Amino acid sequence: MKPPGREHREHREHRGARGSTGERREHRDDVIVTAHLVPDRLDLARRIFGTRRREVRDLDHGHLSLAVAYEETAGVRQLLQLGEHIEIAAPEPARRLVRDLAQKRVDVHDSRGRTRS
């Protein structure tokens, strides 16, 4: 016998794993983001991105090219965990999103301790 509420939780998890048309969503890769990474952060990147990581290759200038799959461009926020050790190379909407997020951080920190209303 299952514990009380178990059936409901399983049903909810099952529903959440499928889109509105019933397709499986865990391994969708509608957006492939290419980033340049310093080599000494590759181990951390592997742990962060797990199965989202699609390709890693050496670049001429001592960095690595890393391809990461996301369902949507907003997933690129995950790359920010690597801080200044990563640069988003493509696609342009992902570069723009990271640039906008970084600018918001600059604006917040540039306020020099002033409280926000």
C-alpha positions as CSV (number, residue, x, y, z in Angstrom):
1,M,0.0,0.0,0.0
2,K,1.3,3.4,-0.9
3,P,1.5,6.2,1.7
4,P,-1.4,8.7,1.7
5,G,-1.0,11.3,-1.0
6,R,1.6,9.3,-3.0
7,E,-0.7,8.7,-6.0
8,H,-1.4,12.5,-6.2
9,R,2.4,13.3,-6.2
10,E,3.2,10.7,-8.8
11,H,0.4,12.0,-11.0
12,R,1.7,15.6,-10.7
13,E,5.3,14.6,-11.5
14,H,4.1,12.6,-14.5
15,R,2.0,15.5,-15.8
16,G,4.9,18.0,-15.3
17,A,7.2,15.8,-17.4
18,R,5.1,16.2,-20.5
19,G,4.2,19.3,-22.5
20,S,0.6,20.2,-23.5
21,T,0.8,17.9,-26.5
22,G,2.0,15.0,-24.4
23,E,5.6,14.9,-25.7
24,R,8.4,14.1,-23.3
25,R,10.3,17.3,-22.4
26,E,13.4,16.2,-20.4
27,H,15.7,16.0,-23.3
28,R,14.5,18.8,-25.6
29,D,17.2,20.9,-27.0
30,D,15.5,23.7,-28.9
31,V,18.3,26.1,-28.2
32,I,22.0,25.2,-28.4
33,V,24.2,27.8,-26.7
34,T,27.9,27.9,-27.6
35,A,30.2,29.4,-25.0
36,H,33.9,29.8,-24.6
37,L,35.3,28.6,-21.3
38,V,38.7,28.7,-19.6
39,P,40.0,25.1,-19.4
40,D,40.4,25.0,-15.6
41,R,36.6,25.4,-15.2
42,L,35.7,22.4,-17.4
43,D,35.2,20.1,-14.4
44,L,32.8,22.6,-12.7
45,A,31.0,23.0,-16.1
46,R,30.5,19.3,-16.4
47,R,29.0,19.1,-12.9
48,I,26.7,22.1,-13.5
49,F,25.4,21.2,-17.0
50,G,25.3,17.4,-16.7
51,T,23.3,15.9,-19.6
52,R,22.7,19.4,-21.1
53,R,26.3,19.5,-22.3
54,R,26.5,18.5,-25.9
55,E,30.1,19.1,-27.1
56,V,33.4,20.3,-25.8
57,R,36.3,21.1,-28.1
58,D,39.6,23.0,-28.0
59,L,39.9,26.5,-29.5
60,D,43.1,28.0,-30.9
61,H,43.4,30.8,-28.2
62,G,43.6,28.4,-25.2
63,H,39.9,28.3,-24.4
64,L,37.3,25.6,-24.8
65,S,34.2,25.7,-26.9
66,L,31.2,24.3,-24.9
67,A,27.8,23.6,-26.4
68,V,24.9,23.4,-24.0
69,A,21.3,22.5,-24.8
70,Y,18.3,24.3,-23.3
71,E,14.6,24.3,-23.9
72,E,14.6,28.1,-24.3
73,T,17.0,30.9,-24.4
74,A,16.3,31.9,-20.8
75,G,18.1,28.7,-19.7
76,V,21.4,30.5,-20.5
77,R,21.1,32.0,-17.0
78,Q,22.6,28.7,-15.7
79,L,25.8,29.7,-17.5
80,L,26.2,32.7,-15.2
81,Q,27.4,30.3,-12.4
82,L,30.8,30.3,-14.2
83,G,31.1,34.1,-13.7
84,E,33.9,35.8,-15.6
85,H,35.3,32.4,-16.8
86,I,32.8,32.1,-19.6
87,E,31.7,34.0,-22.7
88,I,28.5,33.3,-24.6
89,A,29.4,33.0,-28.2
90,A,26.1,32.2,-29.8
91,P,23.2,32.5,-30.5
92,E,22.8,36.3,-30.4
93,P,19.6,36.2,-28.3
94,A,21.5,34.4,-25.6
95,R,24.4,36.8,-25.7
96,R,21.9,39.7,-25.5
97,L,20.2,38.1,-22.5
98,V,23.4,37.7,-20.6
99,R,24.5,41.2,-21.5
100,D,21.2,42.6,-20.2
101,L,21.4,40.6,-17.0
102,A,25.0,41.7,-16.4
103,Q,24.0,45.4,-17.0
104,K,21.2,45.0,-14.4
105,R,23.8,43.7,-11.9
106,V,26.1,46.7,-12.7
107,D,23.2,49.1,-12.2
108,V,22.3,47.6,-8.8
109,H,25.9,47.6,-7.6
110,D,26.6,51.0,-9.0
111,S,24.0,52.6,-6.8
112,R,26.7,52.7,-4.1
113,G,24.6,51.4,-1.3
114,R,21.5,53.5,-2.0
115,T,18.3,51.8,-1.1
116,R,15.9,50.9,-3.9
117,S,12.3,51.9,-3.7
